[in-house]
Amino acid sequence: MRQPTLAGPHLRTATETHGTLPPGIPPSDAPAHGWFRRDPGTELRTVPAARCARCLLLSVVLACSASASLADTNLFVAADGSAEFKTVQQAVMAVPAGSTTNHVIIHIKAGTYKELIYVQHEKRFFHLVGDSAENTVLTYDLNAKMKGLDDKPIGTFRTPSTVIDADDFTADNITFENSAGPVGQALAIRVDGDRCVFRNCRFLGWQDTMFLNRGRQYFENCYIAGHVDFIFGAATAFFEKCHIHCLRKGYVTAASTPDNQPFGFVFSNCTITGEPGVASFLGRPWRNYASTIFLNTRISEVIRPEGWNNWNKRDAEKTVRYAEYNSTGPGGQAKSRVPWAKQLTKREANRITAARVLAGPDGWNPPTPTPTAAK
């Protein structure tokens, strides 16, 4: 196993890169030579055997070095002490950063890990891989009403159980949870990184479960539970075949998309369900140019007939970008929707793909299922 090193004056502390941290977050420490040669005016001749041996040895060394530079760094975490790390944060802090040729893969054994997790901005190309989403749980229980060291409420943005501040992050088979319960704002995860991918993950909370603050994110086959604004923020995010579950009456989304950003949240081939008797909205605008689109989504009776809420901001009805295409199920009836939300045409819907939504200036296109044309 590759042993990571942790040294060098270039390392910055977590506080230097991120500002004030949630309670409990520790700061960071930081071609082979030819076999023949031709002399001028002579025929091609072989190199002496001893030199051939040296060349062969050099070529083997170079090949091994190249192979090592392309290898991933694998770390292992087990709460029961059977691996080199007992907490996820210890593993995160063990390696300063990954790279395009050396991804840092943290394998997390099944278990419940009650800890605050912070993946710093410089820790690119980190991957968290759990045994399964059901039995690999990263959790904490901060909420906005808790008092900090200054004896004042810590507020919404210091409550995330997990903070992803790094670009090119991925997670597979993991539950991200805030276990505070229905006590107000309590984030399970905050994502500030760009080009982040989550597959087969669960996000569990109540109010403000997922704060997608900036950047681009792709979610596939994920389960998301909450009741008020439980998917919110200014990021561009594409959700493919995800299951959204409403625990109480409220709002699924609260986008704050900037006015110059073409897309906010896009849900494709998703399912929306809820607890018995719950009545919720698809979204309300945290900011007036909120952008949220549902494509080919199966919606249960949990969603109110009108679909969308203006957050008591009549002026936002003229600027929000709310749209649906081919919503089905008891809660997906287009004729009952508010007049200021749009029903897309087949042609418009077919243009809204993950590749187009997430492209950005660098043409990012995470591997996705083969897109299905709108019917």
N, C-alpha and C positions, 0 to 999 in steps of 0.2 A: 504494500500500500504506500502511496506517495505521502511523505511526511511534509506538511506545510511548514513554511518558515514565516516568522513574524518579526520583521526587523526593518530598520531604515528610517531616516529622518523625514521621508516624504509622507509618512502616515499622519493623518489628522484625526483629532478626536471627534466623537459623534457630535458633541456640542458645537464644534467649529464648523461642521458641515450641515447641521440641521437646526441650530438654535436650541431653544428650550425643549427638553425631552420629557416624555411622560415619566411619571415616577417609576423607578426600578430599572430604567435602561442604563446599562453601563457604557462609558465612553470607549471609543475604539483605540487600540494600540496601533496602536498602530499595525561541386559535383565531383565526384571522385576523379582522380587523375587518370589520364589515358594509359592504355596498355602498351602503346607503341610510340616511338618518336622518330622523326625523319630529320637527319642532318642535311644541310644544303649539299646538293650534288651527289647524294648517295641514295641507295635503295632503302626501302622501308626495312627496319631491323628491330628485333625484339629487345626489350629492356631486360637487363640481367635479372635472374630469378630473385635475388635478395631484394632488389628494388620492387619487383612485382609483389612480393610478400608485404613490403611496407605499404604499397599502394592499396592492396587488398584490405590490410588492417585499417588504414585511414578511411576507406570507403565504408567499412562496417561501422566505425565510430560515428561517421557523419550520418549514416542511415539511422543509427540508434538515437542520435541527438534529434534528428528530424521527427522520429517517431515519438520521442518523449515530449517534444514541443506541441504535438497534436493531441496528447493524451489528456483526458479529463482528470480533475482532482476529485476523488470520491471520499466523502466523510460519512460517518455512521453515528446515529444518535439512538439511544435506548434509555428510557426512563428507569428501567430496572438495573442499569449499570452494566449491561452485557456488551456495550459498545464503547468506543473511545470517548464519547461525549454523553452526558446525561441530560443536557438541555439543548434545545435548538439554538438558542442565542450563543452558547459556547461554541457551537460549530460555525455559526455565521462569523463570529469574531476571530476564528482561527486562521482565516485566509484573507489577506487584504483586498483582493479583487480577482475576478476571472477575466478571461479575454476571449476573443473570437476563436482562438485555437486551444484554449484551455478553460472549459467550463467547470464551475464548481458545483458538484452534485451532492446534495445532502440527503442521505437516505434516512428516513425517520421510521423507526419501528413502531408498531401499533401501541397505543397508549394515550393517556390524557396528559398534556403538557401545560400546566398552569404557569404561564410566564408571559412577560411582555417581550415582544419580538420586534426588532428594528433592523432592517436591511439598509445600510447606509448608501448614500448616493454613489460613492465610488465602487461599490461592490456589484459591478455589472456581471452578467452571465452567471447568476446564481440560480440553481434549481432546487426546489424542495420537493421531495418525492416520498409520499407516505405509503404504507401498506394498503390502505383503502380509506376512502373518505369517512366511512362509518366508524372506523376504530382508530383513526389517527387524528387526534383533536388538539388544536392549538387554541387555548382559551385564557381569558382573564375577565375581570368583572368591574372595571372602572365605569363610573357614570358621571354625567355632567354636574350633578348636585353634590358630589363628594367634595370635601374641603381639602385644599392643598396646604403647603407649609405656611402660606400667608393667611390661613384661616378663611380663605374665600373659595367659592365653588371653582372647580378646575375648568369647567366649561366643556363644550362639545369636543373641541379639537385636541384635547389631551386625554381622550378616553379610548383610543384604538387599542385593541389587544395586539394587533400586528400592524406595523407600518412598513410599506414597501417604498423606499425613496430611490431605489436604483433602477436604471434602465435594463432592458433585456432580461427580465426576471421571469421565471416560469414556476408553476406549482401544479402538481398532479396528485390526485387521491388524498386530499387533505380537507379537514373541516377547520374553518376559521370562525371562532365564536366569541361573542361577548355574552357572558352568563349573568349579567346584572339583572336581567328580567325587565318587566314593563315599568321602569322607573324614570323614563325620560331618555334623553340622548345618551346612547352607549354604543360606540362603534366597534364592530368586529374587526374591520380592516380599513385602512386608509392607503390609497395607492397614489403616489406622485410620480412614479416611474413611467417611462415611455417604452413602447413595444413589449408589454407584459402579457403573458398568456396563462390562463387558468383552465385546466381540464379536469373533469370529474371531481370537482371540489364542492363543498357545502359552505354556505355563509349563513350563520345563525345569529339572530339578534331580534330586537324589537324596533325601537326607533333609531333611524340612521344606521342600519346594519353595515352598509357599504358606502364609503366616501371615496368616490373616484374623482380626485381633485384636478388632475391634469394628465396630459399625455394620451396615449392610445393603448387600449386593452382589448383582448379577445377572450371570451368566455365560451366554453363548449361543454355541454352535458353537465351543467352545474345546477345546484339546488340552492335557492335563496329564500330565506324566510324573514318576515318582519311585519310591521303594521303601519308605521308613519314614515314617509319619505325614506324608505329603507334601501333605495338605490338612488344616490344623489351626488351632485357635483358637476364640474365643468369639463370633464374629460370626454374624449370620443371613445365609445365602447360598443363593441358588437357582441351580442349574446346569441349563440347558435344552439338550438335544441336544449334550452334551459327550462327548469321547472321553478316557477315563482309561486310562493305560498303566503297568503295573507292571514295573519294570526288574529287580528282585530280590525275594526273599521279604520280606514285611513287612506293612505296614498302610496301607490307602488313606487313612483319616481318623483324626484324633485330636481330637475336638471337646471344648471346655471350656465348653459352654453353661451360663450361669447358671441356677439352679433356677427363677427367676421369668420366664424368657424362653421363650415358647411354641415357638419353632423354632430349630434350629441350622442344619445343612446339609441341603438337599433336592436330590436328583438326579432329574431327570425326563427320560425318553426318552433316557437316556445309554447309552454302551457302555463296557464294561470289558474290556481285553485285557492281555496280558503277554508277556514273553519266554518262550521254550520252557523248560519245567521249573520255572517259578516258581510258588510257592504262597503266597498272601497272604490277609489278612483284609479284610473291608469296613471295619472300624474297631475302635478300642479307646478307652476313655474317658480322656482326659487329666484331666478332672474328672468327678465322679461323676454329674452330671446331663446328661452328653453327649446331644445330640439329633442323630440322623442318620437320614434316610429315603431309600430308593431306590424310585422309581416307574417301572414299565414299562421296566426296565433290562435290556439284553442283556449277560449275564455269561459270559465264557469260563471254561474250566477253571482259569484262574489263581486263582480264589477258592476257598478251602477249603470243603468241604461244610458245616461248622458256621457259617461266615459271619462270626461276631463273636468278639472276644477280650475278656476282662475285665481285662487288664493286671494280673493277679494280685491283683485287688481283689474279693473275693467280695461285699462289701457293695454294690459298684456294680451288681451284677446286679439289685438291687431298685429302683434309682433311674434307671438309664440309660433313654433313650427311643430305642431302635433299632427300626426298622420297615422292611418291604418290602411292595410290592404288585406282583404280576404280573412278578416277575423271571423271565427266560427264559435259555435257554442251559445248557451243561453245569455252570456254576457257580451257577445260579439255582434250585436245587431246594429248595423250601420245607420239605419233610419232613425234611431233614437239619440244619436250623438249630438253634442253641442254644435251649432252651425259654424263656429270658428275653428273647428278641427277639420282636417282634410281627409277625404277618402281618395286614395291613389288609384290611378289607372293601372292596368296590367303592364303597359310599357314603362311607366314610371317605377313600378315596383321591381321590375326586372333589372333596372339600372342600379338598384341599391344592393350591392354585394359587399361582402367583407373586404375584398380586394380594393374596391373603390372607396369605401368608407374609411378604411384604415391606412390608405396609401401614404398620405402626408407628403412632405417634400422629398423623402428618401425612397418612396415606392414600397414601403413595408407591406408584405403579404404573408401572414402566418399560414402554415398549412391548415387547410379547412376541408370539410366534406365537399363533395361535388355539389355545386349549387343546383337547386331545383328551380326550373322556370316557373313563373307565376301562372296559375291556371286561369 
